[in-house]
């Protein structure tokens, strides 16, 4: 049912969150106002650069199918990651652990609404697990890229950066890569706008304050 909502239901009923993000991306890169209502809170300029390869260059009907494929593929990766990190053995125990991830109702609603939680949280967890392995440049770059992608929705994934920042034996290299990468994405996003970046951020802060208030 939720896959039907994602793929075929009217935009006001299925993939409604995704449709809002799709419209925001079009407006951002067309230099049209974005932060105009409470629906647009929580997505800073860098998010639209991260969104664009996924949503910005395809027609809406195709976007829904691409998004479904991305989410289903991410769920497969998430289950494999969970099984590897949990250390469970035996088919029955593995099936039980997989169901712990797949069974909750909010996961299905996330699919139907076209929300970002599956992609963002899986990317975040994969990046954090990579940071636990022996440090190399390649691992740090991949971990930083995953954590950077997770900032697609910083209001959801931002708190999870605390383990990366506060963990024992933390390394500065991946943290610096994330900070520099996010600054570069923000600068790139701002280059498509006629308004100064501070003006856009002030509008985002105003809309977000209305939501949190």
C-alpha positions in Angstrom: 0.0 0.0 0.0 2.7 2.5 0.9 4.6 1.6 -2.3 1.4 2.4 -4.2 1.2 5.7 -2.3 4.8 6.5 -3.3 4.5 5.6 -6.9 0.9 6.1 -8.1 -1.2 8.0 -5.5 -2.1 11.7 -6.2 0.6 14.1 -5.1 -1.5 15.4 -2.2 -1.7 11.9 -0.8 1.3 10.0 -1.9 5.0 11.1 -2.1 3.7 14.4 -0.7 6.9 15.3 1.2 9.0 14.3 -1.9 6.8 16.5 -4.1 7.5 19.5 -1.8 11.3 18.8 -2.0 11.0 18.5 -5.8 9.4 21.9 -6.0 12.0 23.5 -3.7 14.8 22.2 -5.9 13.3 23.6 -9.0 12.7 27.0 -7.3 16.2 27.1 -5.8 18.0 26.7 -9.1 15.6 28.9 -10.9 16.4 31.7 -8.3 12.8 31.8 -7.1 11.9 32.3 -3.5 12.1 29.1 -1.4 11.7 29.9 2.3 8.2 31.2 2.0 6.1 28.8 4.2 6.5 26.4 7.1 6.7 23.5 4.7 10.2 24.6 3.7 11.8 24.7 7.2 14.8 22.6 8.1 16.6 22.5 4.7 19.6 24.8 4.4 21.1 25.7 1.0 23.6 22.8 0.9 20.7 20.3 1.0 19.5 21.5 -2.4 22.9 20.7 -4.0 22.8 17.3 -2.4 19.2 16.8 -3.6 19.8 17.8 -7.2 21.5 14.6 -8.5 18.6 12.6 -7.1 15.7 14.8 -8.0 16.6 17.9 -9.9 17.0 16.8 -13.5 14.2 14.3 -14.0 10.4 14.7 -14.6 8.3 14.2 -11.6 6.8 10.9 -12.6 10.3 9.5 -13.1 11.5 10.9 -9.8 8.9 8.8 -7.9 10.2 5.6 -9.4 13.9 6.5 -8.9 13.1 7.4 -5.3 11.4 4.1 -4.7 14.4 2.2 -6.1 16.8 4.2 -4.0 14.9 3.6 -0.8 14.4 -0.2 -1.5 18.1 -0.5 -2.3 19.0 1.4 0.8 16.8 -0.9 2.9 18.7 -3.9 1.6 22.0 -2.2 2.5 20.6 -1.2 5.9 19.6 -4.8 6.7 23.0 -6.2 5.7 24.7 -3.5 7.7 22.6 -4.2 10.7 23.2 -8.0 10.5 27.0 -7.5 10.2 27.2 -5.1 13.1 24.8 -7.0 15.4 26.9 -10.2 15.2 23.8 -12.4 15.2 24.3 -15.9 13.8 21.8 -18.4 12.4 19.0 -17.8 9.9 16.3 -17.5 12.5 18.2 -14.9 14.5 19.1 -13.0 11.4 15.5 -13.0 10.2 14.3 -11.7 13.5 16.9 -8.9 13.5 16.0 -7.9 9.9 12.3 -7.7 10.9 13.2 -5.4 13.8 14.3 -2.9 11.1 11.5 -3.6 8.5 8.4 -4.2 10.6 7.8 -0.8 12.3 4.9 1.2 10.9 6.8 4.5 10.6 9.2 2.9 8.1 6.3 2.2 5.7 4.9 5.7 6.2 8.3 7.1 5.4 8.2 5.3 2.0 4.6 6.4 1.3 5.3 10.0 2.1 8.6 10.1 0.1 10.5 11.2 3.2 14.3 11.2 3.7 14.8 9.2 6.8 15.8 5.9 5.2 18.5 7.3 3.0 19.8 9.9 5.6 20.0 7.5 8.6 21.5 4.6 6.7 24.1 6.9 5.3 24.8 8.3 8.8 25.1 4.8 10.4 27.4 3.5 7.6 29.7 6.5 8.0 29.8 6.1 11.8 30.7 2.4 11.5 33.5 3.2 9.1 35.0 5.6 11.6 35.3 2.7 14.0 37.7 0.9 11.6 41.4 1.4 11.2 42.0 4.8 9.7 43.1 5.3 6.2 42.7 8.1 3.8 40.3 6.1 1.7 38.1 5.1 4.7 38.1 8.7 6.0 37.0 10.1 2.6 34.2 7.6 2.2 33.1 8.1 5.8 33.1 11.8 5.4 31.1 11.5 2.1 28.5 9.3 3.8 28.2 11.7 6.8 28.0 14.7 4.5 25.2 13.1 2.4 23.4 12.4 5.7 23.2 16.2 6.2 20.6 16.1 3.4 18.2 16.6 6.4 20.3 18.1 9.2 17.4 18.5 11.5 17.1 14.7 11.6 20.8 13.6 11.4 22.6 16.5 13.1 22.4 15.0 16.6 24.1 11.8 15.4 27.3 13.8 14.7 27.9 13.9 18.4 29.3 10.3 18.4 31.7 11.3 15.6 32.8 14.4 17.5 33.0 12.9 21.1 34.0 9.3 20.5 37.2 8.2 22.2 40.2 8.4 19.9 38.3 10.6 17.5 40.2 11.8 14.4 40.2 15.3 13.1 40.7 14.4 9.4 37.2 13.1 8.7 35.7 16.0 10.7 37.7 18.5 8.7 36.6 16.9 5.5 33.0 17.1 6.5 33.2 20.8 7.5 35.1 21.8 4.4 32.8 19.7 2.2 29.6 21.3 3.7 31.1 24.8 3.3 31.8 24.0 -0.3 28.3 22.8 -0.9 26.8 25.9 0.7 29.0 28.1 -1.4 28.0 26.2 -4.6 24.3 26.5 -3.6 24.6 30.2 -3.0 26.2 30.8 -6.4 22.8 30.0 -8.1 21.0 32.7 -6.1 20.8 36.5 -6.6 20.1 37.0 -2.9 23.2 37.0 -0.5 23.7 33.8 1.5 23.0 35.6 4.8 19.7 36.8 3.5 18.7 33.2 2.6 19.9 31.9 5.9 17.9 34.6 7.8 14.8 33.5 5.9 15.4 29.9 6.7 15.9 30.8 10.4 12.7 32.7 10.5 10.6 29.9 8.9 12.3 27.3 11.2 11.6 29.4 14.3 7.9 29.6 13.3 7.8 25.8 13.1 9.7 25.2 16.4 7.7 27.9 18.2 
